[in-house]
Amino acid sequence: MSAKLTPKHLQLKEQIKEWIVLGTFLPGQQIPTEHELAQQFSMSRHTVRQAIAALVHEKWLYRTQGKGTFVSNLPLSTSASLTPKSQSHLIGVVTTYISDYIFPWIIRGIEAQLRPRGYAILLLNTNNDFNQEAQALRVILEKQVDGAIIEPTRSAYPNPNMDHYFSLLQQQIPIVMLNSMYPELNAPSVRINDKRGGELVTSHLVEHGHQQIGGIFKSDDLQGKFRFQGFLQALQANSVTFQAKLVKFYTTDERHSIAQQYVNLVLQLPSGERPSAVVCYNDEIAIDLMQTFKQHGISVPTDISVVGFDDCQLASAGDIKLTTIKHPKFAMGEQAGEMILKAIQKEPTDDLMFEPELIVRSSSK
């Protein structure tokens, strides 16, 4: 299903209403001509005429034959209802998951910034599902939050919920994207340099003599895409041959079976063609892979080294400690909270990217 965007004539209609409410054009003052508006907003004259006709019908504007279009004297109750809303001191926070993996630390970081400033959090999750994302966005719109911190759902796919996102922006509710981004939106993001992280962890394996390097990467979010790019870049930079047969891709729906799929792949290969190391999209997959290798008599790291990404709590909890990339969980949450507060105050906000750090442990040799 494709996203349904707000028609252009309605966008222009709302822009002209905002000019009137904010006093850019006062009662009795002439607004720009149809030709000028068409040029300014790159719209057809027909589209501009539709917007103006609707505003004349609703008594925001009036026409004078041979002179132009002017701002009406609006009733006090009408203009007052359209003045900027009072702050709710409520921030919507939407993540793919809430209670496990790295997400509790990210949420705590957000809270650490917002709660001392008098803001409450409306916490929602999507389970990385577009339908649940749509429900979460509808809740945020209904609650009239002051701002929203949102982790994209399946960010490598076209998003069917863009109409909800544009509704947020149209209502002047600022958005900060977390961990990834939607390129279609003009919203700042805070994330880690995933490409550099993939490059670091792969280069570590090459430096330790590995030439048969496999990988497991997620295909439905941009993090997976960028980490795979870093993986390829490290192989190329070190003149290591990329072997497509040693790499598997998976989607969110396959995350509980991908480790077994990969082990089945390894078991089908002659011993001389098996990977000596595997780069995993994240720690969750890496830990599942190590456990599944163990069940089939494959020793980590003696037979195959395994590396992850994110440095989750379980990465250092087992008998075999996981080599991984440190994720700035709490700090990322803090920065997201700081960015949304700046956006609410109409201060400039730019993208923020954390540089990754390699954590070497016993899962690689």
C-alpha positions as a Python dict, from the first residue, in 0.01 Angstrom:
ca = {
    (1, 'M'): (0, 0, 0),
    (2, 'S'): (150, 336, -98),
    (3, 'A'): (151, 637, 131),
    (4, 'K'): (-118, 894, 60),
    (5, 'L'): (28, 1244, 85),
    (6, 'T'): (-170, 1557, 169),
    (7, 'P'): (-290, 1719, -159),
    (8, 'K'): (-89, 2023, -259),
    (9, 'H'): (-385, 2263, -255),
    (10, 'L'): (-456, 2167, 109),
    (11, 'Q'): (-89, 2221, 200),
    (12, 'L'): (-105, 2569, 47),
    (13, 'K'): (-437, 2639, 218),
    (14, 'E'): (-287, 2561, 559),
    (15, 'Q'): (20, 2773, 484),
    (16, 'I'): (-193, 3078, 401),
    (17, 'K'): (-401, 3025, 716),
    (18, 'E'): (-79, 3012, 920),
    (19, 'W'): (34, 3342, 764),
    (20, 'I'): (-295, 3502, 870),
    (21, 'V'): (-291, 3362, 1225),
    (22, 'L'): (72, 3468, 1283),
    (23, 'G'): (6, 3816, 1144),
    (24, 'T'): (222, 3786, 834),
    (25, 'F'): (-80, 3922, 645),
    (26, 'L'): (-322, 4143, 841),
    (27, 'P'): (-698, 4193, 788),
    (28, 'G'): (-756, 4402, 478),
    (29, 'Q'): (-407, 4331, 343),
    (30, 'Q'): (-366, 4182, -3),
    (31, 'I'): (-202, 3840, -31),
    (32, 'P'): (32, 3745, -320),
    (33, 'T'): (-129, 3687, -657),
    (34, 'E'): (-205, 3339, -792),
    (35, 'H'): (93, 3371, -1026),
    (36, 'E'): (328, 3468, -740),
    (37, 'L'): (204, 3182, -518),
    (38, 'A'): (239, 2934, -802),
    (39, 'Q'): (601, 3040, -853),
    (40, 'Q'): (683, 3049, -482),
    (41, 'F'): (552, 2698, -410),
    (42, 'S'): (620, 2539, -752),
    (43, 'M'): (251, 2463, -802),
    (44, 'S'): (14, 2501, -1096),
    (45, 'R'): (-222, 2799, -1114),
    (46, 'H'): (-511, 2553, -1090),
    (47, 'T'): (-378, 2417, -756),
    (48, 'V'): (-335, 2771, -616),
    (49, 'R'): (-687, 2864, -733),
    (50, 'Q'): (-830, 2562, -546),
    (51, 'A'): (-663, 2666, -220),
    (52, 'I'): (-778, 3028, -246),
    (53, 'A'): (-1134, 2931, -339),
    (54, 'A'): (-1155, 2714, -25),
    (55, 'L'): (-1029, 2999, 195),
    (56, 'V'): (-1276, 3244, 39),
    (57, 'H'): (-1556, 2994, 105),
    (58, 'E'): (-1446, 2964, 470),
    (59, 'K'): (-1431, 3347, 505),
    (60, 'W'): (-1055, 3364, 558),
    (61, 'L'): (-1017, 3565, 239),
    (62, 'Y'): (-1230, 3781, 12),
    (63, 'R'): (-1188, 3888, -350),
    (64, 'T'): (-1226, 4236, -495),
    (65, 'Q'): (-1290, 4241, -868),
    (66, 'G'): (-994, 4384, -1057),
    (67, 'K'): (-783, 4434, -744),
    (68, 'G'): (-699, 4097, -592),
    (69, 'T'): (-751, 3876, -287),
    (70, 'F'): (-747, 4015, 67),
    (71, 'V'): (-749, 3892, 426),
    (72, 'S'): (-1088, 3900, 595),
    (73, 'N'): (-1163, 4030, 946),
    (74, 'L'): (-1176, 3695, 1128),
    (75, 'P'): (-1402, 3645, 1428),
    (76, 'L'): (-1200, 3645, 1751),
    (77, 'S'): (-1310, 3291, 1836),
    (78, 'T'): (-1186, 3159, 1500),
    (79, 'S'): (-841, 3312, 1518),
    (80, 'A'): (-796, 3227, 1884),
    (81, 'S'): (-867, 2860, 1815),
    (82, 'L'): (-582, 2855, 1565),
    (83, 'T'): (-312, 3016, 1775),
    (84, 'P'): (-23, 2786, 1870),
    (85, 'K'): (-138, 2523, 2120),
    (86, 'S'): (-17, 2535, 2477),
    (87, 'Q'): (253, 2284, 2562),
    (88, 'S'): (142, 1946, 2695),
    (89, 'H'): (493, 1867, 2829),
    (90, 'L'): (444, 1520, 2684),
    (91, 'I'): (697, 1359, 2445),
    (92, 'G'): (605, 1057, 2237),
    (93, 'V'): (881, 793, 2227),
    (94, 'V'): (836, 513, 1974),
    (95, 'T'): (1093, 232, 1954),
    (96, 'T'): (1080, -103, 1779),
    (97, 'Y'): (1113, -283, 2113),
    (98, 'I'): (1104, -167, 2476),
    (99, 'S'): (1191, -421, 2743),
    (100, 'D'): (1494, -607, 2609),
    (101, 'Y'): (1825, -588, 2426),
    (102, 'I'): (1967, -229, 2414),
    (103, 'F'): (1634, -46, 2435),
    (104, 'P'): (1595, -5, 2815),
    (105, 'W'): (1924, 191, 2823),
    (106, 'I'): (1822, 413, 2533),
    (107, 'I'): (1490, 492, 2703),
    (108, 'R'): (1663, 566, 3034),
    (109, 'G'): (1891, 810, 2854),
    (110, 'I'): (1589, 988, 2705),
    (111, 'E'): (1423, 1005, 3048),
    (112, 'A'): (1740, 1140, 3204),
    (113, 'Q'): (1714, 1445, 2977),
    (114, 'L'): (1340, 1498, 2971),
    (115, 'R'): (1210, 1431, 3323),
    (116, 'P'): (1428, 1694, 3500),
    (117, 'R'): (1293, 1947, 3247),
    (118, 'G'): (932, 1868, 3343),
    (119, 'Y'): (844, 1643, 3048),
    (120, 'A'): (659, 1311, 3071),
    (121, 'I'): (709, 1030, 2820),
    (122, 'L'): (442, 849, 2622),
    (123, 'L'): (622, 521, 2550),
    (124, 'L'): (509, 305, 2258),
    (125, 'N'): (664, 23, 2055),
    (126, 'T'): (608, -117, 1707),
    (127, 'N'): (766, -465, 1720),
    (128, 'N'): (914, -350, 1388),
    (129, 'D'): (570, -385, 1227),
    (130, 'F'): (416, -121, 999),
    (131, 'N'): (61, -172, 1130),
    (132, 'Q'): (175, -125, 1489),
    (133, 'E'): (376, 179, 1383),
    (134, 'A'): (59, 329, 1233),
    (135, 'Q'): (-126, 270, 1561),
    (136, 'A'): (154, 433, 1760),
    (137, 'L'): (158, 738, 1535),
    (138, 'R'): (-219, 776, 1564),
    (139, 'V'): (-188, 773, 1943),
    (140, 'I'): (81, 1041, 1929),
    (141, 'L'): (-138, 1258, 1705),
    (142, 'E'): (-438, 1215, 1937),
    (143, 'K'): (-239, 1298, 2252),
    (144, 'Q'): (-109, 1625, 2103),
    (145, 'V'): (247, 1571, 2219),
    (146, 'D'): (502, 1852, 2209),
    (147, 'G'): (750, 1636, 2017),
    (148, 'A'): (828, 1280, 1916),
    (149, 'I'): (1140, 1060, 1925),
    (150, 'I'): (1085, 774, 1682),
    (151, 'E'): (1287, 472, 1577),
    (152, 'P'): (1196, 387, 1217),
    (153, 'T'): (1022, 60, 1134),
    (154, 'R'): (1195, -148, 864),
    (155, 'S'): (1375, 161, 740),
    (156, 'A'): (1511, -5, 425),
    (157, 'Y'): (1155, -52, 293),
    (158, 'P'): (913, 209, 153),
    (159, 'N'): (702, 320, 448),
    (160, 'P'): (320, 309, 414),
    (161, 'N'): (275, 544, 712),
    (162, 'M'): (422, 860, 562),
    (163, 'D'): (82, 1030, 578),
    (164, 'H'): (95, 1007, 959),
    (165, 'Y'): (448, 1148, 965),
    (166, 'F'): (351, 1438, 741),
    (167, 'S'): (51, 1502, 968),
    (168, 'L'): (289, 1537, 1263),
    (169, 'L'): (507, 1782, 1075),
    (170, 'Q'): (204, 1971, 943),
    (171, 'Q'): (90, 2018, 1303),
    (172, 'Q'): (438, 2152, 1380),
    (173, 'I'): (522, 1859, 1608),
    (174, 'P'): (901, 1814, 1579),
    (175, 'I'): (1043, 1467, 1521),
    (176, 'V'): (1385, 1322, 1605),
    (177, 'M'): (1472, 988, 1447),
    (178, 'L'): (1653, 726, 1653),
    (179, 'N'): (1907, 463, 1534),
    (180, 'S'): (1814, 518, 1170),
    (181, 'M'): (1613, 756, 949),
    (182, 'Y'): (1353, 789, 678),
    (183, 'P'): (1524, 971, 388),
    (184, 'E'): (1182, 1105, 280),
    (185, 'L'): (1145, 1308, 600),
    (186, 'N'): (1322, 1630, 684),
    (187, 'A'): (1382, 1519, 1042),
    (188, 'P'): (1716, 1509, 1230),
    (189, 'S'): (1848, 1172, 1344),
    (190, 'V'): (2082, 1042, 1611),
    (191, 'R'): (2255, 715, 1525),
    (192, 'I'): (2582, 525, 1524),
    (193, 'N'): (2811, 507, 1220),
    (194, 'D'): (2696, 158, 1120),
    (195, 'K'): (2913, 140, 810),
    (196, 'R'): (3227, 221, 1008),
    (197, 'G'): (3127, -34, 1273),
    (198, 'G'): (3092, -309, 1012),
    (199, 'E'): (3430, -212, 873),
    (200, 'L'): (3600, -215, 1216),
    (201, 'V'): (3478, -557, 1324),
    (202, 'T'): (3558, -714, 985),
    (203, 'S'): (3906, -558, 973),
    (204, 'H'): (3972, -704, 1318),
    (205, 'L'): (3913, -1054, 1177),
    (206, 'V'): (4135, -991, 874),
    (207, 'E'): (4414, -864, 1098),
    (208, 'H'): (4397, -1193, 1287),
    (209, 'G'): (4451, -1395, 971),
    (210, 'H'): (4095, -1478, 863),
    (211, 'Q'): (4037, -1509, 488),
    (212, 'Q'): (3715, -1716, 477),
    (213, 'I'): (3481, -1460, 636),
    (214, 'G'): (3106, -1510, 633),
    (215, 'G'): (2826, -1281, 745),
    (216, 'I'): (2464, -1257, 857),
    (217, 'F'): (2298, -922, 785),
    (218, 'K'): (1950, -782, 824),
    (219, 'S'): (1793, -671, 498),
    (220, 'D'): (1488, -470, 606),
    (221, 'D'): (1656, -182, 790),
    (222, 'L'): (1924, 67, 695),
    (223, 'Q'): (2149, -41, 982),
    (224, 'G'): (2185, -383, 819),
    (225, 'K'): (2253, -226, 482),
    (226, 'F'): (2524, 4, 618),
    (227, 'R'): (2689, -268, 830),
    (228, 'F'): (2706, -490, 522),
    (229, 'Q'): (2863, -203, 326),
    (230, 'G'): (3130, -170, 596),
    (231, 'F'): (3189, -547, 582),
    (232, 'L'): (3244, -531, 205),
    (233, 'Q'): (3464, -224, 233),
    (234, 'A'): (3693, -395, 486),
    (235, 'L'): (3728, -705, 268),
    (236, 'Q'): (3810, -497, -36),
    (237, 'A'): (4058, -276, 149),
    (238, 'N'): (4243, -585, 270),
    (239, 'S'): (4229, -777, -61),
    (240, 'V'): (4012, -1051, 92),
    (241, 'T'): (3776, -1222, -153),
    (242, 'F'): (3405, -1171, -89),
    (243, 'Q'): (3231, -1509, -97),
    (244, 'A'): (2859, -1469, -151),
    (245, 'K'): (2788, -1830, -50),
    (246, 'L'): (2911, -1750, 304),
    (247, 'V'): (2671, -1455, 354),
    (248, 'K'): (2302, -1475, 439),
    (249, 'F'): (2042, -1200, 472),
    (250, 'Y'): (1728, -1210, 683),
    (251, 'T'): (1424, -1000, 769),
    (252, 'T'): (1261, -926, 1104),
    (253, 'D'): (1024, -1220, 1054),
    (254, 'E'): (1319, -1460, 1021),
    (255, 'R'): (1525, -1345, 1317),
    (256, 'H'): (1447, -1651, 1533),
    (257, 'S'): (1546, -1898, 1260),
    (258, 'I'): (1841, -1733, 1087),
    (259, 'A'): (2106, -1883, 1319),
    (260, 'Q'): (1987, -2236, 1241),
    (261, 'Q'): (1969, -2151, 871),
    (262, 'Y'): (2330, -2037, 878),
    (263, 'V'): (2451, -2342, 1067),
    (264, 'N'): (2272, -2564, 814),
    (265, 'L'): (2459, -2378, 539),
    (266, 'V'): (2795, -2433, 712),
    (267, 'L'): (2728, -2804, 768),
    (268, 'Q'): (2657, -2853, 398),
    (269, 'L'): (2995, -2712, 296),
    (270, 'P'): (3316, -2918, 273),
    (271, 'S'): (3543, -2843, 569),
    (272, 'G'): (3787, -2649, 352),
    (273, 'E'): (3513, -2416, 227),
    (274, 'R'): (3358, -2331, 562),
    (275, 'P'): (3402, -1981, 707),
    (276, 'S'): (3671, -1934, 967),
    (277, 'A'): (3477, -1634, 1106),
    (278, 'V'): (3127, -1487, 1085),
    (279, 'V'): (3028, -1120, 1118),
    (280, 'C'): (2676, -1091, 1264),
    (281, 'Y'): (2432, -804, 1225),
    (282, 'N'): (2397, -772, 1603),
    (283, 'D'): (2476, -945, 1932),
    (284, 'E'): (2138, -1118, 1947),
    (285, 'I'): (2212, -1305, 1623),
    (286, 'A'): (2574, -1368, 1723),
    (287, 'I'): (2474, -1527, 2056),
    (288, 'D'): (2209, -1743, 1886),
    (289, 'L'): (2469, -1851, 1631),
    (290, 'M'): (2727, -1947, 1896),
    (291, 'Q'): (2466, -2153, 2084),
    (292, 'T'): (2355, -2327, 1765),
    (293, 'F'): (2716, -2398, 1662),
    (294, 'K'): (2770, -2558, 2003),
    (295, 'Q'): (2465, -2782, 1960),
    (296, 'H'): (2618, -2915, 1636),
    (297, 'G'): (2967, -2972, 1777),
    (298, 'I'): (3126, -2661, 1625),
    (299, 'S'): (3350, -2480, 1873),
    (300, 'V'): (3370, -2100, 1899),
    (301, 'P'): (3634, -1964, 1851),
    (302, 'T'): (3844, -2277, 1790),
    (303, 'D'): (3658, -2379, 1474),
    (304, 'I'): (3484, -2054, 1383),
    (305, 'S'): (3518, -1705, 1529),
    (306, 'V'): (3196, -1504, 1577),
    (307, 'V'): (3162, -1127, 1618),
    (308, 'G'): (2855, -910, 1684),
    (309, 'F'): (2743, -549, 1705),
    (310, 'D'): (2587, -340, 1990),
    (311, 'D'): (2762, -473, 2304),
    (312, 'C'): (2435, -573, 2471),
    (313, 'Q'): (2432, -699, 2829),
    (314, 'L'): (2452, -1066, 2721),
    (315, 'A'): (2765, -1006, 2513),
    (316, 'S'): (2985, -1042, 2821),
    (317, 'A'): (2761, -1273, 3026),
    (318, 'G'): (2830, -1620, 2881),
    (319, 'D'): (3127, -1855, 2896),
    (320, 'I'): (3248, -1716, 2565),
    (321, 'K'): (3259, -1335, 2571),
    (322, 'L'): (3154, -1174, 2246),
    (323, 'T'): (3378, -950, 2035),
    (324, 'T'): (3149, -669, 1925),
    (325, 'I'): (3097, -300, 1852),
    (326, 'K'): (3002, -82, 2147),
    (327, 'H'): (2665, 92, 2102),
    (328, 'P'): (2629, 430, 2283),
    (329, 'K'): (2292, 327, 2425),
    (330, 'F'): (2243, 565, 2716),
    (331, 'A'): (2432, 852, 2550),
    (332, 'M'): (2221, 812, 2236),
    (333, 'G'): (1905, 843, 2443),
    (334, 'E'): (2041, 1151, 2616),
    (335, 'Q'): (2126, 1315, 2286),
    (336, 'A'): (1785, 1233, 2140),
    (337, 'G'): (1622, 1396, 2442),
    (338, 'E'): (1841, 1703, 2408),
    (339, 'M'): (1767, 1730, 2036),
    (340, 'I'): (1389, 1713, 2079),
    (341, 'L'): (1401, 1984, 2346),
    (342, 'K'): (1595, 2209, 2108),
    (343, 'A'): (1348, 2136, 1829),
    (344, 'I'): (1055, 2228, 2053),
    (345, 'Q'): (1224, 2561, 2123),
    (346, 'K'): (1270, 2612, 1746),
    (347, 'E'): (1649, 2589, 1781),
    (348, 'P'): (1846, 2441, 1488),
    (349, 'T'): (1904, 2065, 1516),
    (350, 'D'): (2140, 1865, 1296),
    (351, 'D'): (2202, 1493, 1255),
    (352, 'L'): (2430, 1340, 1518),
    (353, 'M'): (2638, 1031, 1443),
    (354, 'F'): (2836, 844, 1708),
    (355, 'E'): (3165, 684, 1603),
    (356, 'P'): (3188, 311, 1691),
    (357, 'E'): (3433, 143, 1926),
    (358, 'L'): (3559, -215, 1886),
    (359, 'I'): (3539, -435, 2198),
    (360, 'V'): (3764, -742, 2162),
    (361, 'R'): (3674, -1049, 2368),
    (362, 'S'): (3720, -1426, 2346),
    (363, 'S'): (3476, -1513, 2062),
    (364, 'S'): (3737, -1421, 1800),
    (365, 'K'): (4090, -1551, 1763),
}
